[in-house]
Amino acid sequence: MATAESTLLQSWHHNAHSWIEAIRSGSIESRLQVTDQAILLAVLGRQPGRVLDLGCGEGWLLRALIDRGITAVGVDGDATLVEAARAAGAPQVHLATYDELVDATVDVGRDYDLICANFALLHQDIIPLLAAMNALLAPGGALVIQTLHPWVAAAGDYQDGWREETFGGFEGTWQPMPWYFRTLSSWLNALDLAGFRLVGLQEPQHPQRPVPQSLLLVAELQR
Ligand SMILES: C[S@@+](CC[C@H](N)C(=O)[O-])C[C@H]1O[C@@H](n2cnc3c(N)ncnc32)[C@H](O)[C@@H]1O
């Protein structure tokens, strides 16, 4: 029987072309107005030389970092997205699932100054993945995660659990994506249990919007 986790990645295999179109046509307003700049500034603010973009998708953040002289390596579990990222100008993009990263069966390099995940931690069991990332960071390295803001995404049900994204407002054909909602304390516990210490928390917001567009967490190695 398919687990929610496998259906999640499967949905990206189905949705890859529509996702590339959505990102590259600039049709997601919150990204253009707020969240793209928020993660880019959070990453650049740490002045990293080497960055790993976890769940890099079609690679927009890799390109933004490469344009600024940073060595940016991507990893994603969907072959179409990996191919699109490479073709658009990011030479180092690995095809690997999060399970493969946890098992270390794919080598994505190490000694990263920073690992980022932009709306890419969508599954339930993120602690083993974050712990595996811990080992890929150089001393003093940081993790930057941008995700849906829990209080906004909760939609009246503030407890960890699987939800479904139907991509209702998007152009193109989409398969619904299961994703795991987690509360703020659940995010912070996951970081702690994976060996990270929270050093920054932002709530990127458009000045004319009543609620934040995302939650952005910056964490460093505990050791
Ligand atoms: C919402 S997209 C974000 C893509 C990119 N970070 C961005 O900002 O445009 C989520 C990404 O996570 C990847 N992903 C989801 N589950 C995965 C898994 N189990 N293993 C590897 N990649 C996964 C998907 O393939 C997809 O590219």
The ligand as a Tripos MOL2 file, in Angstrom:
@<TRIPOS>MOLECULE
LIG
   27    29     1     0     0
SMALL
NO_CHARGES

@<TRIPOS>ATOM
      1 C1          7.3570   22.8800   -3.2310 C.3       1 LIG1
      2 S1          8.7160   22.1820   -4.1490 S.3       1 LIG1
      3 C2          9.9850   23.3550   -3.7580 C.3       1 LIG1
      4 C3         11.0830   23.3710   -4.7800 C.3       1 LIG1
      5 C4         12.1380   24.4480   -4.5710 C.3       1 LIG1
      6 N1         12.7840   24.3280   -3.2630 N.3       1 LIG1
      7 C5         11.5590   25.8230   -4.7600 C.2       1 LIG1
      8 O1         11.6880   26.6740   -3.8690 O.co2     1 LIG1
      9 O2         10.9780   26.0830   -5.8210 O.co2     1 LIG1
     10 C6          9.1350   20.7410   -3.1590 C.3       1 LIG1
     11 C7         10.3210   19.9450   -3.7110 C.3       1 LIG1
     12 O3         10.6560   18.8940   -2.8010 O.3       1 LIG1
     13 C8         11.0070   17.7470   -3.5400 C.3       1 LIG1
     14 N2         10.7460   16.5550   -2.7270 N.ar      1 LIG1
     15 C9          9.6110   16.2750   -2.0600 C.ar      1 LIG1
     16 N3          9.7160   15.0860   -1.4420 N.ar      1 LIG1
     17 C10        10.9560   14.6140   -1.7230 C.ar      1 LIG1
     18 C11        11.6600   13.4320   -1.3540 C.ar      1 LIG1
     19 N4         11.1070   12.4880   -0.5690 N.pl3     1 LIG1
     20 N5         12.9140   13.2680   -1.8050 N.ar      1 LIG1
     21 C12        13.4910   14.2330   -2.5860 C.ar      1 LIG1
     22 N6         12.8700   15.3700   -2.9880 N.ar      1 LIG1
     23 C13        11.6200   15.5490   -2.5460 C.ar      1 LIG1
     24 C14        10.0980   17.8010   -4.7600 C.3       1 LIG1
     25 O4         10.5760   16.9890   -5.8250 O.3       1 LIG1
     26 C15        10.0590   19.2870   -5.0580 C.3       1 LIG1
     27 O5         11.0420   19.6700   -5.9700 O.3       1 LIG1
@<TRIPOS>BOND
     1     1     2 1
     2     2     3 1
     3     2    10 1
     4     3     4 1
     5     4     5 1
     6     5     6 1
     7     5     7 1
     8     7     8 2
     9     7     9 1
    10    10    11 1
    11    11    12 1
    12    11    26 1
    13    12    13 1
    14    13    14 1
    15    13    24 1
    16    14    15 ar
    17    14    23 ar
    18    15    16 ar
    19    16    17 ar
    20    17    18 ar
    21    17    23 ar
    22    18    19 1
    23    18    20 ar
    24    20    21 ar
    25    21    22 ar
    26    22    23 ar
    27    24    25 1
    28    24    26 1
    29    26    27 1
@<TRIPOS>SUBSTRUCTURE
     1 LIG1         1 GROUP 0 **** ****
